[in-house]
Amino acid sequence: MRAMYNPTRMKIIETATQKLIKKINTLCPVCYMPGFGITDAKEGLPCEICNFPTRSTLSYLYACQKCNYTKEEKYPKGKKIEDPMYCDYCNP
């Protein structure tokens, strides 16, 4: 089967295309330049039991490439604490 007809690859390309369209349609809140999007993710969501930071996402950092405006969005997945299953201290 040719790579361009591979259904798995086609699905991944479709997902990447949808992400690109979403980013192009997101404007910087300061200069209104298209492409305002996630540039980094911070780890450190606290564990439910020991409260130590885990490797799970605590926040996303958004940035504009034109005006360098940045914004941090905490708890992007709606979770404020992480299951101890993902804690390196409680579950090494």
N, CA and C atoms as an extended XYZ file, in Angstrom:
276
Properties=species:S:1:pos:R:3:atomname:S:1:resname:S:1:resid:I:1 pbc="F F F"
N         0.848       -1.176        0.000 N   MET     1
C         0.000        0.000        0.000 CA  MET     1
C         0.901        1.249        0.000 C   MET     1
N         0.564        2.185       -0.821 N   ARG     2
C         1.310        3.437       -0.895 CA  ARG     2
C         1.051        4.252        0.376 C   ARG     2
N         2.057        4.986        0.813 N   ALA     3
C         1.953        5.762        2.052 CA  ALA     3
C         0.817        6.781        1.985 C   ALA     3
N         0.608        7.367        0.803 N   MET     4
C        -0.427        8.404        0.698 CA  MET     4
C        -1.844        7.825        0.782 C   MET     4
N        -1.994        6.517        0.663 N   TYR     5
C        -3.308        5.884        0.771 CA  TYR     5
C        -3.493        5.127        2.085 C   TYR     5
N        -2.509        5.187        2.952 N   ASN     6
C        -2.571        4.494        4.229 CA  ASN     6
C        -3.600        5.188        5.129 C   ASN     6
N        -4.662        4.482        5.564 N   PRO     7
C        -5.716        5.111        6.365 CA  PRO     7
C        -5.212        5.686        7.694 C   PRO     7
N        -4.257        5.013        8.313 N   THR     8
C        -3.722        5.515        9.588 CA  THR     8
C        -2.995        6.832        9.367 C   THR     8
N        -2.166        6.874        8.356 N   ARG     9
C        -1.432        8.106        8.052 CA  ARG     9
C        -2.382        9.223        7.636 C   ARG     9
N        -3.401        8.900        6.871 N   MET    10
C        -4.369        9.906        6.433 CA  MET    10
C        -5.090       10.522        7.628 C   MET    10
N        -5.397        9.728        8.652 N   LYS    11
C        -6.063       10.233        9.852 CA  LYS    11
C        -5.135       11.194       10.613 C   LYS    11
N        -3.854       10.855       10.697 N   ILE    12
C        -2.886       11.721       11.379 CA  ILE    12
C        -2.731       13.041       10.622 C   ILE    12
N        -2.693       12.985        9.311 N   ILE    13
C        -2.592       14.197        8.502 CA  ILE    13
C        -3.844       15.052        8.683 C   ILE    13
N        -5.008       14.419        8.754 N   GLU    14
C        -6.254       15.159        8.970 CA  GLU    14
C        -6.244       15.874       10.318 C   GLU    14
N        -5.778       15.180       11.365 N   THR    15
C        -5.703       15.780       12.702 CA  THR    15
C        -4.740       16.961       12.710 C   THR    15
N        -3.589       16.805       12.068 N   ALA    16
C        -2.611       17.897       11.996 CA  ALA    16
C        -3.178       19.088       11.229 C   ALA    16
N        -3.917       18.824       10.179 N   THR    17
C        -4.538       19.891        9.395 CA  THR    17
C        -5.564       20.645       10.223 C   THR    17
N        -6.378       19.931       10.998 N   GLN    18
C        -7.380       20.583       11.840 CA  GLN    18
C        -6.715       21.463       12.899 C   GLN    18
N        -5.596       20.995       13.477 N   LYS    19
C        -4.866       21.798       14.465 CA  LYS    19
C        -4.301       23.066       13.823 C   LYS    19
N        -3.788       22.938       12.605 N   LEU    20
C        -3.237       24.093       11.902 CA  LEU    20
C        -4.331       25.113       11.585 C   LEU    20
N        -5.482       24.657       11.150 N   ILE    21
C        -6.613       25.550       10.858 CA  ILE    21
C        -7.042       26.280       12.120 C   ILE    21
N        -7.111       25.560       13.231 N   LYS    22
C        -7.501       26.174       14.501 CA  LYS    22
C        -6.498       27.253       14.917 C   LYS    22
N        -5.198       26.963       14.757 N   LYS    23
C        -4.176       27.937       15.135 CA  LYS    23
C        -4.227       29.171       14.237 C   LYS    23
N        -4.431       28.983       12.951 N   ILE    24
C        -4.515       30.116       12.023 CA  ILE    24
C        -5.710       31.004       12.366 C   ILE    24
N        -6.796       30.405       12.817 N   ASN    25
C        -8.003       31.171       13.151 CA  ASN    25
C        -7.970       31.786       14.547 C   ASN    25
N        -6.911       31.547       15.320 N   THR    26
C        -6.784       32.114       16.658 CA  THR    26
C        -5.915       33.361       16.573 C   THR    26
N        -6.497       34.503       16.968 N   LEU    27
C        -5.798       35.779       16.872 CA  LEU    27
C        -5.183       36.179       18.205 C   LEU    27
N        -4.060       36.880       18.137 N   CYS    28
C        -3.425       37.444       19.332 CA  CYS    28
C        -4.371       38.489       19.920 C   CYS    28
N        -4.609       38.468       21.233 N   PRO    29
C        -5.519       39.441       21.829 CA  PRO    29
C        -4.971       40.871       21.837 C   PRO    29
N        -3.681       41.057       21.559 N   VAL    30
C        -3.087       42.394       21.572 CA  VAL    30
C        -2.972       42.980       20.164 C   VAL    30
N        -2.313       42.243       19.260 N   CYS    31
C        -2.063       42.788       17.916 CA  CYS    31
C        -2.955       42.172       16.833 C   CYS    31
N        -3.765       41.187       17.184 N   TYR    32
C        -4.715       40.521       16.280 CA  TYR    32
C        -4.041       39.789       15.117 C   TYR    32
N        -2.807       39.390       15.307 N   MET    33
C        -2.088       38.602       14.298 CA  MET    33
C        -2.547       37.142       14.399 C   MET    33
N        -2.827       36.473       13.281 N   PRO    34
C        -3.207       35.060       13.330 CA  PRO    34
C        -2.051       34.189       13.822 C   PRO    34
N        -2.379       33.063       14.423 N   GLY    35
C        -1.373       32.100       14.836 CA  GLY    35
C        -1.025       32.114       16.304 C   GLY    35
N        -1.828       32.797       17.127 N   PHE    36
C        -1.596       32.813       18.571 CA  PHE    36
C        -1.892       31.420       19.097 C   PHE    36
N        -0.870       30.749       19.649 N   GLY    37
C        -1.094       29.378       20.082 CA  GLY    37
C        -0.119       28.912       21.136 C   GLY    37
N        -0.266       27.665       21.513 N   ILE    38
C         0.553       27.057       22.555 CA  ILE    38
C         1.995       26.929       22.058 C   ILE    38
N         2.923       27.420       22.880 N   THR    39
C         4.343       27.306       22.549 CA  THR    39
C         5.091       26.436       23.555 C   THR    39
N         4.497       26.231       24.731 N   ASP    40
C         5.172       25.433       25.747 CA  ASP    40
C         4.133       24.915       26.747 C   ASP    40
N         4.501       23.877       27.455 N   ALA    41
C         3.648       23.325       28.515 CA  ALA    41
C         4.504       23.175       29.766 C   ALA    41
N         3.950       23.567       30.908 N   LYS    42
C         4.661       23.439       32.183 CA  LYS    42
C         4.130       22.223       32.924 C   LYS    42
N         5.052       21.430       33.432 N   GLU    43
C         4.683       20.291       34.272 CA  GLU    43
C         4.508       20.771       35.704 C   GLU    43
N         3.902       19.922       36.540 N   GLY    44
C         3.855       20.240       37.960 CA  GLY    44
C         2.486       20.175       38.599 C   GLY    44
N         1.517       19.536       37.978 N   LEU    45
C         0.210       19.375       38.602 CA  LEU    45
C         0.392       18.599       39.900 C   LEU    45
N        -0.093       19.123       41.039 N   PRO    46
C         0.178       18.472       42.324 CA  PRO    46
C        -0.545       17.139       42.493 C   PRO    46
N         0.117       16.228       43.195 N   CYS    47
C        -0.448       14.916       43.506 CA  CYS    47
C        -1.562       15.073       44.543 C   CYS    47
N        -2.586       14.269       44.413 N   GLU    48
C        -3.742       14.310       45.313 CA  GLU    48
C        -3.372       13.923       46.746 C   GLU    48
N        -2.401       13.024       46.927 N   ILE    49
C        -2.051       12.537       48.262 CA  ILE    49
C        -0.914       13.341       48.886 C   ILE    49
N         0.221       13.430       48.193 N   CYS    50
C         1.415       14.043       48.804 CA  CYS    50
C         1.582       15.518       48.444 C   CYS    50
N         0.854       15.995       47.458 N   ASN    51
C         0.888       17.382       47.008 CA  ASN    51
C         2.209       17.764       46.322 C   ASN    51
N         3.092       16.785       46.061 N   PHE    52
C         4.318       17.060       45.313 CA  PHE    52
C         3.962       17.236       43.836 C   PHE    52
N         4.763       17.991       43.090 N   PRO    53
C         4.489       18.156       41.659 CA  PRO    53
C         4.703       16.854       40.882 C   PRO    53
N         3.827       16.620       39.933 N   THR    54
C         3.936       15.449       39.053 CA  THR    54
C         4.415       15.917       37.680 C   THR    54
N         4.532       14.970       36.760 N   ARG    55
C         4.931       15.318       35.393 CA  ARG    55
C         3.746       15.752       34.537 C   ARG    55
N         2.567       15.734       35.111 N   SER    56
C         1.364       16.114       34.368 CA  SER    56
C         1.323       17.619       34.135 C   SER    56
N         0.602       18.023       33.094 N   THR    57
C         0.556       19.421       32.672 CA  THR    57
C        -0.157       20.302       33.690 C   THR    57
N         0.547       21.325       34.161 N   LEU    58
C        -0.009       22.326       35.071 CA  LEU    58
C        -0.566       23.501       34.286 C   LEU    58
N         0.150       23.914       33.228 N   SER    59
C        -0.309       25.060       32.442 CA  SER    59
C         0.270       25.020       31.032 C   SER    59
N        -0.419       25.735       30.136 N   TYR    60
C         0.054       25.950       28.776 CA  TYR    60
C         0.491       27.397       28.654 C   TYR    60
N         1.545       27.630       27.897 N   LEU    61
C         1.999       28.982       27.598 CA  LEU    61
C         1.663       29.288       26.145 C   LEU    61
N         0.969       30.398       25.939 N   TYR    62
C         0.619       30.861       24.601 CA  TYR    62
C         1.494       32.057       24.271 C   TYR    62
N         1.867       32.211       23.011 N   ALA    63
C         2.709       33.339       22.626 CA  ALA    63
C         2.380       33.800       21.212 C   ALA    63
N         2.574       35.105       21.013 N   CYS    64
C         2.432       35.708       19.693 CA  CYS    64
C         3.827       35.873       19.113 C   CYS    64
N         4.015       35.468       17.867 N   GLN    65
C         5.320       35.560       17.239 CA  GLN    65
C         5.621       36.980       16.752 C   GLN    65
N         4.591       37.799       16.640 N   LYS    66
C         4.808       39.163       16.140 CA  LYS    66
C         5.131       40.130       17.278 C   LYS    66
N         4.252       40.203       18.288 N   CYS    67
C         4.418       41.219       19.341 CA  CYS    67
C         4.993       40.643       20.636 C   CYS    67
N         5.253       39.341       20.667 N   ASN    68
C         5.822       38.651       21.838 CA  ASN    68
C         4.925       38.667       23.073 C   ASN    68
N         3.635       38.919       22.903 N   TYR    69
C         2.689       38.822       24.022 CA  TYR    69
C         2.593       37.360       24.447 C   TYR    69
N         2.610       37.114       25.750 N   THR    70
C         2.471       35.753       26.262 CA  THR    70
C         1.335       35.676       27.268 C   THR    70
N         0.757       34.497       27.367 N   LYS    71
C        -0.343       34.251       28.302 CA  LYS    71
C        -0.179       32.838       28.838 C   LYS    71
N        -0.405       32.675       30.143 N   GLU    72
C        -0.339       31.355       30.751 CA  GLU    72
C        -1.740       30.921       31.136 C   GLU    72
N        -2.123       29.731       30.704 N   GLU    73
C        -3.436       29.169       31.043 CA  GLU    73
C        -3.212       28.007       31.992 C   GLU    73
N        -3.580       28.200       33.265 N   LYS    74
C        -3.418       27.132       34.251 CA  LYS    74
C        -4.565       26.132       34.136 C   LYS    74
N        -4.268       24.903       34.485 N   TYR    75
C        -5.229       23.792       34.502 CA  TYR    75
C        -5.976       23.661       33.167 C   TYR    75
N        -5.237       23.512       32.053 N   PRO    76
C        -5.889       23.473       30.742 CA  PRO    76
C        -6.802       22.273       30.531 C   PRO    76
N        -6.583       21.214       31.277 N   LYS    77
C        -7.421       20.022       31.115 CA  LYS    77
C        -8.510       19.944       32.173 C   LYS    77
N        -8.665       21.028       32.961 N   GLY    78
C        -9.718       21.092       33.959 CA  GLY    78
C        -9.399       20.368       35.259 C   GLY    78
N        -8.184       19.853       35.392 N   LYS    79
C        -7.796       19.137       36.610 CA  LYS    79
C        -6.897       20.032       37.453 C   LYS    79
N        -7.158       20.084       38.759 N   LYS    80
C        -6.321       20.869       39.664 CA  LYS    80
C        -5.426       19.982       40.519 C   LYS    80
N        -5.723       18.695       40.558 N   ILE    81
C        -4.880       17.724       41.257 CA  ILE    81
C        -4.763       16.483       40.370 C   ILE    81
N        -3.674       15.735       40.577 N   GLU    82
C        -3.440       14.547       39.757 CA  GLU    82
C        -3.594       13.275       40.585 C   GLU    82
N        -4.026       12.240       39.923 N   ASP    83
C        -4.165       10.929       40.532 CA  ASP    83
C        -2.789       10.447       40.989 C   ASP    83
N        -2.672        9.867       42.196 N   PRO    84
C        -1.379        9.384       42.687 CA  PRO    84
C        -0.720        8.345       41.779 C   PRO    84
N        -1.491        7.746       40.902 N   MET    85
C        -0.956        6.784       39.950 CA  MET    85
C         0.139        7.430       39.080 C   MET    85
N         0.063        8.742       38.849 N   TYR    86
C         1.021        9.443       37.999 CA  TYR    86
C         2.090       10.186       38.799 C   TYR    86
N         2.152        9.960       40.108 N   CYS    87
C         3.118       10.646       40.957 CA  CYS    87
C         4.395        9.800       41.080 C   CYS    87
N         5.544       10.427       40.864 N   ASP    88
C         6.812        9.708       40.960 CA  ASP    88
C         7.167        9.392       42.410 C   ASP    88
N         6.594       10.106       43.367 N   TYR    89
C         6.865        9.856       44.788 CA  TYR    89
C         5.927        8.761       45.336 C   TYR    89
N         4.638        8.880       45.085 N   CYS    90
C         3.664        7.912       45.604 CA  CYS    90
C         3.689        6.589       44.831 C   CYS    90
N         4.053        6.652       43.561 N   ASN    91
C         4.030        5.471       42.713 CA  ASN    91
C         5.310        5.444       41.859 C   ASN    91
N         6.450        5.155       42.484 N   PRO    92
C         7.719        5.235       41.748 CA  PRO    92
C         7.871        4.211       40.654 C   PRO    92
